[in-house]
Amino acid sequence: MTAGAFDDKLAEWRAWTEAPWGRIRFAVVAETLRRQAAELGGPLRVLDVGGGDGGDAIPLARAGHDVTVVDPAPEWLAEARHRADEAGVPLTTVTGGLDDLPVAGPYDLVLCHFVLHYRPAEAGDVARLAAVVRPGGRLSVMAPNPAAMVLMRLTRGGPEAALDELASATRRSVTFDHEARKITAEAIADEMTAAGLAPVARYGTRIANDLLTDDRAKHDPAYFSRLLELELALCDREPFLRVGGMWQLVAERPRRPLDGPSGGRADAGGAGPRW
Ligand SMILES: C[S@@+](CC[C@H](N)C(=O)[O-])C[C@H]1O[C@@H](n2cnc3c(N)ncnc32)[C@H](O)[C@@H]1O
């Protein structure tokens, strides 16, 4: 998918981000990233790859971190700068993409949210992203959850629709009118460990929202506020986090390389965090 395809859809994307389900997505991720940043200490150097119009970057810039957004779509970057100006925070933008990494790294925290499913499986993106994380720094990757797509089609369209979804290897993005790959958190976890990163956290976003079919109710401020409270309560809680509309994985580059041929394994035994 080309940058132009995204540039053309900025208005549709902005409408999506302002809908209740879009606001839930950004509010939950602002909280998960706030926790990650607090664990890392700060202020941090943050790189948001495919950071678009700055939805995840601006809360981090507001918190005092030094944030760079790299994205191939100039209009999205202009929107990110506009939103940063409105918020009165500095934000660096760089026109480029995953193929241009590294961008003046290494970084304490690297984000790549909602991009990898538009990229070919064989692009080696996770290894590129991992390469710009400093030792002791973290990488956060996020994408739509294929399991949640089945449940969403079930609640909206019944078993026939859910069976179709289960059988399909791709998904059509309504906002971008484009076919995207289905990628599981487990596949990306394997790529992260192969790149020498160790598991830190897994979160789910839009867990309750996607099960609720009455979208009109979500526009009521009191209802929305309880729904967001529930999403925040569930985002790091088993088993709910596994069925959220989006998964988010956070991994750390160890200060010393991990043992073993692939650096370390997320499913290895022991007391450490698991995915
Ligand atoms: C669905 S938007 C996600 C934006 C932001 N990360 C978020 O989650 O709100 C996808 C973004 O990926 C960007 N993109 C497309 N191709 C890319 C590439 N090769 N490298 C990096 N970003 C890319 C698009 O321009 C767009 O800003």
Ligand as a Chemical Component Dictionary entry (heavy atoms), coordinates in Angstrom:
data_LIG
# 
_chem_comp.id                   LIG 
_chem_comp.type                 NON-POLYMER 
_chem_comp.pdbx_formal_charge   0 
_chem_comp.three_letter_code    LIG 
# 
loop_
_chem_comp_atom.comp_id 
_chem_comp_atom.atom_id 
_chem_comp_atom.alt_atom_id 
_chem_comp_atom.type_symbol 
_chem_comp_atom.charge 
_chem_comp_atom.model_Cartn_x 
_chem_comp_atom.model_Cartn_y 
_chem_comp_atom.model_Cartn_z 
_chem_comp_atom.pdbx_ordinal 
LIG C1  C1  C 0  -3.759 3.063 10.128 1  
LIG S1  S1  S 1  -2.566 4.334 10.103 2  
LIG C2  C2  C 0  -1.921 4.219 11.758 3  
LIG C3  C3  C 0  -1.365 5.505 12.284 4  
LIG C4  C4  C 0  -0.872 5.446 13.737 5  
LIG N1  N1  N 0  0.256  4.550 13.913 6  
LIG C5  C5  C 0  -2.000 5.020 14.668 7  
LIG O1  O1  O 0  -2.026 3.869 15.120 8  
LIG O2  O2  O -1 -2.855 5.882 14.902 9  
LIG C6  C6  C 0  -1.267 3.616 9.133  10 
LIG C7  C7  C 0  -0.091 4.526 8.959  11 
LIG O3  O3  O 0  0.969  3.781 8.360  12 
LIG C8  C8  C 0  1.658  4.638 7.483  13 
LIG N2  N2  N 0  2.479  3.831 6.549  14 
LIG C9  C9  C 0  2.148  3.322 5.340  15 
LIG N3  N3  N 0  3.185  2.680 4.786  16 
LIG C10 C10 C 0  4.203  2.763 5.674  17 
LIG C11 C11 C 0  5.573  2.326 5.683  18 
LIG N4  N4  N 0  6.071  1.646 4.664  19 
LIG N5  N5  N 0  6.330  2.628 6.754  20 
LIG C12 C12 C 0  5.823  3.315 7.798  21 
LIG N6  N6  N 0  4.542  3.767 7.844  22 
LIG C13 C13 C 0  3.743  3.496 6.796  23 
LIG C14 C14 C 0  0.542  5.434 6.848  24 
LIG O4  O4  O 0  0.977  6.588 6.176  25 
LIG C15 C15 C 0  -0.346 5.714 8.053  26 
LIG O5  O5  O 0  0.031  6.896 8.719  27 
# 
loop_
_chem_comp_bond.comp_id 
_chem_comp_bond.atom_id_1 
_chem_comp_bond.atom_id_2 
_chem_comp_bond.value_order 
_chem_comp_bond.pdbx_ordinal 
LIG C1  S1  SING 1  
LIG S1  C2  SING 2  
LIG S1  C6  SING 3  
LIG C2  C3  SING 4  
LIG C3  C4  SING 5  
LIG C4  N1  SING 6  
LIG C4  C5  SING 7  
LIG C5  O1  DOUB 8  
LIG C5  O2  SING 9  
LIG C6  C7  SING 10 
LIG C7  O3  SING 11 
LIG C7  C15 SING 12 
LIG O3  C8  SING 13 
LIG C8  N2  SING 14 
LIG C8  C14 SING 15 
LIG N2  C9  SING 16 
LIG N2  C13 SING 17 
LIG C9  N3  DOUB 18 
LIG N3  C10 SING 19 
LIG C10 C11 SING 20 
LIG C10 C13 DOUB 21 
LIG C11 N4  SING 22 
LIG C11 N5  DOUB 23 
LIG N5  C12 SING 24 
LIG C12 N6  DOUB 25 
LIG N6  C13 SING 26 
LIG C14 O4  SING 27 
LIG C14 C15 SING 28 
LIG C15 O5  SING 29 
# 
